[in-house]
């Protein structure tokens, strides 16, 4: 692809200092064929599985069998449904919904939010969520669907293993726009040492990923799963998310 990744010399193993990339595909579970296509990507792609979808459990099991990280994609307001976390719910109901959602996604090693602009802005439920995940030995990834998110700051305060999303790949679903976002993610990884990007199992996204992901190693980019990226970042915020490694906290609305 013109203007794509510039290949570095091939090597057996990238150095520890190589820029790191983590890829998460959200909204898995609605479409079996697209879910299988995500699993077939050659690398540690993490599948964030929606609990209230027809193929959630099956795709989670297939991903685990293929050695791919599995995450619960927890719906949060304005998302609705039987598992969604909403501000009007009491603490007991929120805990029950988390437990039920995890039961729908076997082998989940972590959680990230589906939507959630109304919920992640509230520090008290986010702190409760992080404490629940801490007890379950699960990590959290803040999808950052609102600039006022409190989720990452609460995870850091709780000392929960966590990450924050840097780049959304496919807000614009056109292939050329996705390719442009992919190049931006690579540039950011080289600039700050690592990047966490989130996409969706859309045909246009998968087309770009199938073409570009095999070039990562030759381009000197180390593709790692969320757990390894958590170790790399050490729960510190990236410059776009805070200062001196601390996540910025916005006043709650």
N, C-alpha and C positions, 0 to 999 in steps of 0.2 A: 504494500500500500504506500502510495506516495506520501511522504511526510510522516510515516509510521515510525516504529521503533528502530533505532540505529543499533545494529547488531554489534556486540563485542565479541572478541575471540572466544571460541568454544572452550570450555574447561570442564574437568570432571566434577569439581566441587567449587561452589562460589565461596569467597572468603566471608568470614563472620561479619566483616564491615560492609558487605554488599547491601544496597537499599532493599528494604523488606516491603512486601505487598501482601495484604490479606483481602480476599474476595468473599463476600457474602451474597447469596441470592435469596431475596425475600419472597414471600407470598407463595411458597411451594405448597402443593397439596391439591390445588384445583384441577390440574391437568396432568394425567399420568404420563403421557408421551413427553411433555415438556420437562416434567420432573426427571424422567429417565435421561433426558438429554443433558440436564444439569449434572447428574451423577456421572455421566460419561466424560465430562471435562477432565482432562488429564492433569490433575493437581489437587491440592487440598481445599477445593472450594467448599465453603460451609453452606449448608442448606437450612434456611430459617423457615420452619414449617408452621403454617396456620393450623390451629387445632380444630377449627370448625369447617374442615374441608373433606371431601369424600375420600381422598387418597392420602391423608396425613400419615396414618400409622404405616401403611404399606411403603410409602416413599421414605419415611424415616428408617424403617428396617432395611430397605434396599441400600440407602446411603451408608448406614452403619456397616453393612456387609461389605461395601465397596471401600471402606476405610475413610469415608468423608465425615467431617464434623457435622453433627446435627444440633440444631438449636430450636427452641420454642419461639415462634414469632407471636408474641402475646398481644392480642388486640387491646387498644386503649382508646378512650374517647378522643375524637368523635367516632371511632369505630364502634359498632354495636354488635350484639350477639351474646350468646350464653357465657362466653369466657371473657368478655370485654371488661376492662377496669374503667369505671366511670366515677366522677367526683361524688355523685350522690349516694354511692354504696358505702356501707359500713365496713369496718376492718375485717370482721369475720367473713363477710361475703367476698371481699377481695381475696382473702386467704383461700377460701373454698374454690374460687374461680381459678386461682393459680394452680392449686392442686389438681383440679379436674383437667385443666389445659395440659399440664405435664403428663397426665395419664393418657392423653390422646397422642402424644409425640414421644414414643419410646426412644431411649438412648440420647435424649437431649442433654448436652453438656453445658449449655448456657441459654440465655434468654436475650432477645432484643424486642423493641417495641414496634408494633404495627400501628401506623398512624400515631396518635397519642399527643397531639398538640395541646389538647385540653387537660390531659392528665399529667404529662411529664413536667408541666410548669408548677406543680404542687409538690412542695418539699416533703410534707409529712407522709403522704402515701408512697412517695419514691423512697424515702428512708425505710419505711416498713417493707417495701419490696426487696430492697437490698439486704435487709436483715434476714428475710425469709430465704433469699438465695444463698446467703452466707451459711445458714444452717444446713442447706441442701448441698453445699459444695459446688454450686453452679456459678458461672460468671455472668456478667451483664455487658451488653453492647448498646450504647445509646445511639439510636438511629438519627438523633438530632433533627426531628421533624419540626422544631420550633427553636428560634434563637434564644428563647427564654427558658429552655429546658433546665430543670434542676437535677435530672437523673444522674448525669455523670458526676456532679458535685456530691450528691448523696452517696453514690458508690464509693467515691474516693474517701469521703468522711467515714464511711463504714469499713473502709479498708477491704472492700470487696474487689476481687480480680475483675477488671473491667477495661473497656475500650470505648472510643467514640469514633463515629463515622466521619471521614474526611470528604469523600466524594460520592455523590449519587451519579451513577452512570447514565441513566436513561429517563430522566424527567422529560426530556425531548426524545421520543421513540424513533426518530429517523436514524438510519444506520450511520450516516455521516456525522450526526450530532453525537451519537454514542462513541464512535471512533475518536472524535475530538475530545470527549470527556476522558476516554481511556488514556489518550496521550497526556492530558493534563494530570491525570493521576500518576502516571509514570514520572513526569517532571516533578511533581510534589514529593514523590518518594525519594528522588535523587536530591532534592533540596533539603528536606527535613529528616531523611534517613528511613522513613517508613510511611505507608499510606494504607488506610482502611477504606475500601470502596464497597458500595452496595448497589446491586442491580436487581433485575426481576426476570422471571423466566419467559420473556417475550421472544418471539422468533427473531426480531431484529437484534436484540441484545445478545442472544445466543450465537447468532451468525458472526457478530463481531468478536465475541470471546473465543469462539472456535478458531478463528483466524489468527488472533493476536496473542492469546495465552501461550501457545507453543514457542513464541519468540522470546519469552521473558528471560529464560536462563541465558541464552546467547546474548541478550542485551544487558546482562549483568544484574538482573533483578531477581531477588530470592523470594519466591512465592511460598508463604507459610500460613499455617492455620491460625485460628484465633488464640489458642492457648500459647503458641510460641510468640505471637505478636504481643500478648499481654506481658510475657517475660521480657521482651525487647523494650517495651515502653515503660514497664515498671509502674503502671497506674498513673503516669504523669500525663498531663494535658499537653497537647500540641499547641504551638503559638496561636493558631486561629481560635482555640477554645479557652484560653486562659493565659495567665502570666506566671513565669517561674515554676511551671509544672502544675499549678493549681487551677482547677476549673473555675471559671467565672460564674458567679451566681447573680441572676437578675432578680429584681423585686418581683414578688408574685403578684399576679393579676387578681 
